Every structure is written in structure tokens, then in C-alpha cells.
């Protein structure tokens, strides 16, 4: 029952569509009608600009953190935290509050992973920053980070630095994020992927 409650709370938190809320507040439009059609920070950045996308960044990230930490209020089972975090990513991708049309779960997933094992994330973070700085491809940074995070969590679990529940959920969540970037991968291979800073047009 603790895991079920954590999953429900995590999913509802993840379903809060900060990208849609910000775009409607600032422009009266729906961010999903532009660019990639997603609700996440990357598309919001292209549509709304940096300043107006800060609430999207903070909201998407913090709902992942909250989903992985709130289960501590009623359970000491690591699976509750892990499943709650994964449910938040699922909620972000398929949000009940936004017609099941969300984002790719990158920032929410990052918040979850940071809450579960900050050390593992801090090891991956410099590599993610380097990829983004040298290529300016947010999608490539997201894919690379997801793969490295899954490996890092497995290594940390093998070293008994955190429970295997965290590693299992990290592997599932990171795989989901990579799969959801299938269209970005195709554009990267074709050389047509948009870089950070390029504005989005109506989709």
C-alpha cells in the first residue's frame, strides 16, 4: 500500500504541466502548439525565452525531487521512493491534467535521481555540461546523461552505496527518456536537430 500511495502521489505531481501553465500565463497560447509540441523546459525555452521559462525549469525539476522524497513521510521502504519518482516521470510524459500530452521527462527525472542519490548525479553532471557546452544540443545532452546516470546508479548499487531499488528504477526511467528522444536521435543523425538558442515556430 505504501508503494501504491507513492506511485499515485508521484504521478499526480508529475502531471502538473508547468510548461502549459507558463505559456498560457505569459502568452495565452499553449506551448504544445509550437516547436516540438512538448511541455518541457527545452521547448518552453525556444517558445517563451529564458526568463519566462525559469518557472518551467524549477517546477519540472522540483516535482521530481518531491516525488522521491515525500514517501519518506509514510514509509522507509526504498521502493516507495523509487516508484514514486518513476511515477512522476510517467506523469510528466503522460499528464492527466494536460490530456496525456506532456514532455520527455528529462528535468523531472533529474530531480528524482538527485533526490535518490545526489553523489551519482554530481558525477554525471560535469559530463552533461560538457556535452551541452560543446554541441549546444539539449537532446544529445539528455540522452548522454540518461545513459550515464543508469550506469552510475547500477555501479553505486553494486558498491552498496544505495539500494538496488534506486538502480532498477533509474534504469527504467533513463531507458524511457532515451526512447522518447527517438525523433531527436533521427534529427541528430540527419543533421537537422535544433540547437539551444534557436527559436521555435508553430508546429
N, C-alpha and C positions, 0 to 999 in steps of 0.2 A: 504493500500500500504506500509506503514511503517513496518508492521509486515511481509509482503511478502519479502521486501528487507532484513530485519533482518534474516529471515529464509534462504534466498539464500546465504547471506554473511556467516552466521554461518555454513551452510552445506559445503561450499567451504573451509572454514578454517578447519573444522573438517576433511575434506577429505585429507588434507596434510599428507601423510603416513611417518612420521618421522622414524618409525621402519624400513620400507623398505629402505628408503634413507640411514640411518645409516649403515644397514647391507651391502648394495651394495657398499657403500663408503669404509668401513673398511675391508670387506672380499670378495666382489664381488658376494656374494650369496644373496638369498632372505630369510629373517628371517622366512617367512611363510612356508619354506620347512623343518623347524626344530621344535622340541618341540610340542607346542600346535597348531602351524600353524597360530598364531595370530601376529599382528603387534605391540602390546603394549609393555610397559616397562617390564612387568614380563617375557615375552618370550624373549625379547631382552636381558634382564639381564642374562638369562640362556644361550643364544647363544653367545652373544658378551662379556659378563663380565661387571662389574660395570662401569669402566672408559669409555668404548665405548657406554654405554647405557645412560650416563648422558644427551646427546643431545636429546634422545628419551623422557626421563622424562620431560625435560624442554619444549620441543616442544609440546608434547601432553597436558601438563598442561596449558601452556600459550595460546594455541589456544582456549581452553575453556574459559579462562579469557577474551580474546579478543572478542570472540563471544558474551559474555554477556555485555561487556562494550561499544563496538563500536556503538550499536544502539543509545546511548546517543547523538551521533553526529547529528542525524536527528529526534529523537523522544523522548518525555518524557513519553511515554506510557510504563508502566511496562511489558505489554505483549510482546512488541517488544524485550526487553532484555531477557525475559523468553523464548520466542520462538526461538530467535537467539541462546541462549545457548543450548536448546534441539536439535536444528538442528545440532549444532556442534557435539554433541554426536552421532547423527544418521550418520553424515558424517564420524566420526571416525570408526563406526561399519561397514558401507557400503560406503567406499570411492570411489567416481567417478574416482579419479586419480590412483587407485590401483585395478581396476577390481572388485570393490564392495566386496573385501575381506580385512577386517580390524581387529580391536581388539574388546575388550569388553566395551570400553568407560569409564573405571574407572577414569583414571587420567584426561581425558578431562572433565568428569562430575564433578570431584573435583574442577577443575578450574572454571567451570561455577558456582557451588554452592558458592565458595569462593567470586566470584565477585558479586553474588546476595545478600549474607548475610554472611559476614565474622564471625559474632558472633556465628551464628548457627553452622558453620563449626568448629570453635575453641572449642565449647563444645563437639563435636563428636570426634575431633582429638585425645585426650588422650586415649579414649576407643579404637580407631582404633590401636593406637600404642601399647597398652597393649595386644590386641589380637594377633598382629603380633609378638610381643616380646615373648609371652608365647607359641605360637603354631608354629610359622615360616611358617604358611600357608597364602600366599598372597591372595588366593581366599577367605578364610574364613574372613580375614580382610576386603576385598572388599564387600562381601555380608553383613556382620555385619554393616559396615559403611553406606552402601546404605540404609539399613532398618532404622537405627537410624537417618540418615540425613532426610529421608522422614518424619519421626515423628517430628523431631525438627523443620522443616520448617512449618509443619502444626500448631504446638504449637505457633511458633512465629507469624504466620499469625493471629491466633485466638487472640493473645495479641496485635494485630495491630502494631507489630514491623516491619513488611514488608508486601507488597501486597499479596493477595491470589494468584495472578498470579504466584508468585515465588513458592508457596507451591504446586500448581497444577502441574507445570512443574517438580518440584523436585520429586513429587510422580510418575509421568510418567517415568521420566528418571531413577530413582532409581529402579523402577519395571523392566524396560528394562534391566538394568545391572544385576539384580538378575536372571532374566530369561536366560540371555546369559551365566550365570555360571552353567547351568543345568548339564553339563558334569563334572564340578568340584565338584558339590554337590554329584553326583553319586560316584566320586572317594573318596571324603571325607568319605562318608558312608561305602565305601568298604575298606578304609584304604590304598588306593594306590595313593593318591594325592601327588605330588611332593612338597617339602618344599623349601623355599628360600635358595639359595646356591647350589642346585642340578643342574648339567649341563644338557642341553637338547641334544637329539640325533635326527637324521634325522627322519622326520615324514613319 
